[in-house]
């Protein structure tokens, strides 16, 4: 199961600042690219990486094995989860095997992570132990605002991680069941964490919306597919589930990525970022949530987030809703699609000539591709961040701790041309 296991850093031998050292690191199978202060690599330094342990991953074939068979991809396989990757922040990632000796072309903090681009939806388990020799130690100093962002990330985002659903229903009897308050509280905390990052106010759950969403989740789990329009031919069909499905974001995901999957909104069919835009809808006040899973078969949950029907027109709203949001943001929450929406009381918003540009701190252009317009939630645009589409880990590493500027213009608001400019800075969580 893809979980957010804590990264263990044990310093075995530490000498004075900027003196040679050896450190043992633990890299979990689910890990995002993670930096390891104080593992600082000086330009030109030769380091050695010795690796032990294994990872496992549910086979990438969905239907034939029903997610039950484990397939192991070891470090020598060179595919999928089998590659341990290393890099220096801002540098080029490279594959590691045990005994790798590498000379760094730049100075910076060490990054280690499993290669799993395109397989992030699959459940994993296990960890590798990596002994790094020949590096130095150097403190990482961040501004107070950045430290606060990371503190909130650990407290609210990682603190909302779900490790057990404790669902009371079952598939055999088509029993929708319920979720405990502790799980619903964590889901709501995560939703409101994302909303707060964009300047939006919190939402709350209602019992009726939770009930309808729970019935919808049961249908999706029973049929192992998603639709806003299930009919009577679907296993465990109910009128409540049909109503819930029609009003909800729907997903099949690992427990750790509940709600986060909606913010990322991956896949060709989600170019409009409809799921993200509903979670970040400026007028929302009440949601509902349901989830179901069958641990005897696979470690994925069907989730339903009831998002339509509530309005809070009097709530304070930010000038715009952007993802990635302006300011500091943990880089694990920066995805290949950007979005920009305009909340408020404008009588008309014309997006037909909207443009977006992104620029790195060195003045270079970060290429983007604007997606077709859409009408979900607040009026706005979405775009593909092309280098992030090609290699998300490399994109995050290249621009980590460096401001990326976003310019949006060409939008008419009540007949007047408007433009916006903001920056975001990705942080290692």
N, C-alpha and C positions, 0 to 999 in steps of 0.2 A: 504494500500500500504506500502510495506516495505521501509521505508525511514530512513535517518540518522539524526534523530532529535537530536538537541543539548541536552546534559544532563544538567539539571538544578540542581545546588547545592546551597541551601540556608541554611546558618548557623543561626539557631534560637538562640542558646545560646552558647557562647564561653567563657571559662575562660582561665587561663594561659596555657602555653604549658604543655602537659601531665597531665592536670586536667580533671575531668569528664565533659562530655558535651552531648548535644542532638542536632541532625542535621536532617533536612528533605531533602530527596533525591527524585528525579523523575526518574523513570525507564521506558523508552519507549518500546513499544512492539517489535520494530525492533532491540533493543540494543544488541551489542556484550558485552561479559564480560568486565565491565568497573570499574576501581578503582576510589576511591573517596578520594584522599588527601584533607584535612588533617584528614580523618576519620581513625585513627590509633587504632587498637585493641591490647591491651596488653595481653600477654599470661596469661591465667587464669581469664581474665576479663569476667564478665557476661554482655551481651548486650541484649536489648529487641528491637524487630522489629515489629512495628505496621503498617499495610498495609491497604490502601483504594484505590478505583478506579477499573477499569476493562480494560482488553485487548480484542480485537476481532481479528479474523483471518479468511481469506477465507477458506471455507471447503476444506479438502485435496482431495476431489473427483473432478477430472478435467472434464471429459466428461458429466456426468449427469446434472450438474448444471451450466456448462459454466462459472464457477468462479463468479457467481452472488450472491449466497446465503451466508450470514454471519452466522457463527457458533461461539458462544461464549464459551471460555474455561476459567472459573473463577479459582481463586486460589484454590478452594476446589476440582476441577475436577481431579487433579493429572495426567494430560496427556497433551501431545503436548505443546501448549503455556501456559497451565494453571499453570505451576509451576514457581514460582519465586525462583531463586537459589541465594545462598549467599556463600561466601568463603573468606578466607584470602589468599593473594598471596602466592602460594606454598602449600596451604592447600587443604583439600578435600571439594568439594562443598556439600551443603546440601539444602533441600527444606525448604522454609519459608511459614508459614501461619501467619495471623495477631495475634500478641501476643506472637510469638515465643521468648523464652528466651534461649540464647545459650552461653555456656562458651567456649572460644577459647583455643585450645590446643597449639597455636603458636601465635607469635606476627607478625603483618603486617597490610597492608592497606586493607580495606573492599572492596569486589567485590560484585556487584549485577547484575543479568541479567535474562532474560526469558529463560526457557528451550525450545529450538526450533531446536535442532540438527536433521537433516533429514527433516526439514520443512522450511529451510531457503529460499527456492524458493517461498514460499507462501506470499501473501500480508497481511499486518497486520496494525492495527491502535490502538490508545489508549495508556494510560500510568497508572502506579501505583505510588502512593505517599507513600514513606516508611520513617517513623520516627524511627531513630536509637538513642537509649538512652543507656548511660553507657560507651561510648567510650571516647577516649582522642584525642587530637590534636597534630600532629607532622609534621613539614615541610618535603616535599619530595625533596631531592637534587639529581639532575642528572648531569652527565658530560656535557660539552659544546657540544660535538658531538651528544649526545643523544637528547639534547634540540633542536639542529638544525634539526635532523631527524623528531622530532615531529612537529616542526614549518613548515617544508615542507609538512608533511602529512596533517596538518590542512589547509594550504594555497592551495596546489595543488591537493591533493586527495579529501578532504572534499570540497574544493572550486570548484571541478569539478562535484559535485553532481547535478543531473538533477531532478528537481521537476515537470517540465511540458515540454512535448515534443513539443507542438505547431506545430504538423504535419499538413500540409495543404491538405493532401489527404483524401480519404474516401473509405470505402469498397464497398458501394452500387454501386458506378460507377467504381470500380476497378481503382481508380485514385491514382497513386503512390505518387503524391505530392512532397513536399520538406520539409526540416528541416531548421529552421532559422540559421543564422550564429552563433548566441549566443550558440545554442545547439551544433553545430559542433565544435565550439571552446572549449567547455567543454569536449567533447569526446576526442578531440585531446590532451588536457591538461592531461587527465587521462592516455591515452596511453603513452605519453612521460614521465609522472611521473614514471610509471612502468619501462620503458626503462632506465631512468636515474638511478633508484635504482640498476640496474645491471651493470651500466657503459656504456650503449649503447647511441648512439646519437639519436636525435629526427627524426621523420618522418613528412611528411606533407600530406594533403589531396589534391586530384585533382578533378576537377568538373566532369570529365567523370567517374571516379571510384565511386564518391558519387552517381551519377545518376544510375549506374548499381546496386549498393548496395541498393539503395532506392527501386528499382523495385523488388529486391530479398526479401527485408523485407516485402513488400506488399503481396507477394505470401505466405510467411510463416505465416503472420497474418491471411490472409483469410482462410487458411487451418488448422491453429492451430497445425501444425506439421512442422518438419524440414527435408529438404533433399537438398543435393547438386545437385540433378538430377530431378527437377520437370519436369513433361511433360504436354501435352495439356489437360489432364484430371483434372489438378489442377485448382481450382478457381483462377481467376485473373492472369492466366498464360500469360507471354509475353516472347519474345526472349531476351529482355534486362534483365528480371528477371532471366531467365535461365543462362545467361552468368554471372550475378552477383552472383548467388547461387553457381556456380561451382568454383568461385574464392574467396569465402568468408568464414570466420568464421560465423556460424549462431547460434542464440540463442533466447529463449523465457524467459524473465527475468523481474524483477521489475526495475523501472527506476534507482534506487540507485545502482543496481549491473551491469549496463551497463559497458562493458569491464572487470570489476572485475570478472564476471562469467567466462570469457575466461581464466583469470589468474588462478583461482581456478581449473577449468576443472574437476568438479565432475562427478561421475558416472562411472560404470564399463566399458563403451565403450570409455572412455577418458583416459585410463591408460597411453597412449603415450604422454599425455599433448600436443596434436597437436595444439589446439587453443592457449595455452600459448606460445608454441614455435614459432608460426607465429607472435604473437604480439612482441615477443622478438627475432625476426630473425635479425641477425647481419647485413645482407646485405640489409635490407629493407630501402627504401627511400620514397616511396609513397603508401599511403593507401587510402581507401574510406570508407564512412560510411553511412548507411541508417537505419531508424527505423520507425515503425508504431505502433499505438495502437488504440483500440476502447474503450474509457472510458465509454461508455454506457453499456458495457458488463463486462469488467474486467480490472484490473489495471496492466496488463503486456504488455510489449513492445516486438515486434519481432525486433531483431537487426541483421544487416549484416555488417561485417567488411571486406571489400575487401582487401586481404592481398597478393595476388600473383602477379607476373609479374614485380616487380620493383627491381632493383639492384643498390647498391651503393658500388662498390668494393673498392673505395678509402677511405671510411670512417674509422676513427680510431676505433679500436675494443678492448674490454677488453680481458684479457687472457682467461677468461671463463665467461659463463653466468649461474648463479645459482639462483634457487628460492627454499627456502628462500635465499635472497642475503646475502653476507657477511656483517658484521657490525651490526649496530642497525637497527631494522625493527619493525614497529607497529605490535603488535601481531594479530590484526584483519586481517592482510594480510599474515599470516602464515597458510598454509592449509595442509591437510593430505598427499599431494603428493609433493615430492621433485623432482627437475630436475637439470641437469648439462649438458651444451653444450659447444662445442669448436668452436668458430669462427676462421676466419683467412684463411691462404693460404696453409694449410697442404695438401700435395698431397694424403695422405692416413691416415685414422683414423680407427683402428681396435678396436671395442668395445666388441668383443666376450668374453673376460675374465675380463670385467670391474667389479669392486666391489665398494660398498659404505658402510661406517660405520658412525654411529652417537654416540656421547658420551656426557653425561651431565657433568656439572661442578664438580659434586661430584665423577666423575670417572665411573659412572654406564653406561652400554650400553643401548642405545635407540634402540630397535629392528626395523629393516627395512626389506622390501622384494623388491628385484629388479624386475621391470616389463620387459616384452619382449622388445627386441630392435625394433627400428622404424627408419624411414628415413625422417621424417618431418623436414624441416628447417636445422639448423646446426646439425652436428652429436653429439649425446649425449645419456644420459640415464635418466630414471625416476625411482622413487621408492616410495613405500608406507611407510609412517611413521606410524608404526602399532599402537602405543598408541594414536596417533592423529586420526587415523581411528576409534578407539573404543570410544574415548571421547575427541573431539577437545578442548572443553572448559577446561577440566581438564589438558590436555597437555600444553595448553598455560599458565594456572595458575601455574603449577608446575615449569616451566622453565622461567617464567617471570623475567626479570632483571638478568638472569644468562646465561653465555656463553654456547652455544651448539656447539660442534666441529663436523665438517663433514670432512671425509677423503675419497677421491676418488682415486683409483689406478687400476692397471691392464689394462690400456688403452695404446695401441701402436700408437704413432704419427710418421708417416714416418719411421716406423720400430723400434723406440726407446720407451722403457717403460717409462711412465710418471705417476706422482702422484701429488695430490693437497690436501692441508689442509687449511680449513678456519673455522671461527666461526661466528655465528650470535647470537644476543641478542634481545629477544623480549621485547618490551616496551608497557605499557598501553597507548593508544592514548589519 
